[in-house]
Amino acid sequence: MSDHHNPALGQQPPASPDAFLASWEQKERAYRERASAVLDGNKKALFGILAEHGITAVIVNFDGYGDSGQIEDIAAQSGDVAAELPDERIE
């Protein structure tokens, strides 16, 4: 007879798919709430610094698709002229 739950070996039965999904959904909901709460402040801080330096566009070149890939290059413009991104840190 095979028993997948053997407390003597310190093993726990695998979580049910429903419990796993409920836990994941709860974490995802909490993440989205935190992200939404800071979005406006983050945008104001970032766009404010860019505006102070005359940056009118930021172009991000990304290589990949789905959840795989990386940023290849980030360029800034002031009007139609290339510009340097400010070397400032935003908390």
Secondary structure as the mmCIF struct_conf table of DSSP 4:
data_model
#
loop_
_struct_conf.conf_type_id
_struct_conf.id
_struct_conf.beg_label_comp_id
_struct_conf.beg_label_asym_id
_struct_conf.beg_label_seq_id
_struct_conf.end_label_comp_id
_struct_conf.end_label_asym_id
_struct_conf.end_label_seq_id
BEND BEND1 HIS A 4 HIS A 4
HELX_RH_3T_P HELX_RH_3T_P1 PRO A 7 LEU A 9
TURN_TY1_P TURN_TY1_P1 GLY A 10 GLY A 10
HELX_LH_PP_P HELX_LH_PP_P1 PRO A 13 SER A 16
HELX_RH_AL_P HELX_RH_AL_P1 PRO A 17 GLU A 52
TURN_TY1_P TURN_TY1_P2 HIS A 53 GLY A 54
STRN STRN1 ALA A 57 TYR A 65
TURN_TY1_P TURN_TY1_P3 GLY A 66 ASP A 67
STRN STRN2 SER A 68 SER A 78
TURN_TY1_P TURN_TY1_P4 GLY A 79 ASP A 80
STRN STRN3 VAL A 81 ALA A 83
HELX_LH_PP_P HELX_LH_PP_P2 GLU A 84 PRO A 86
#
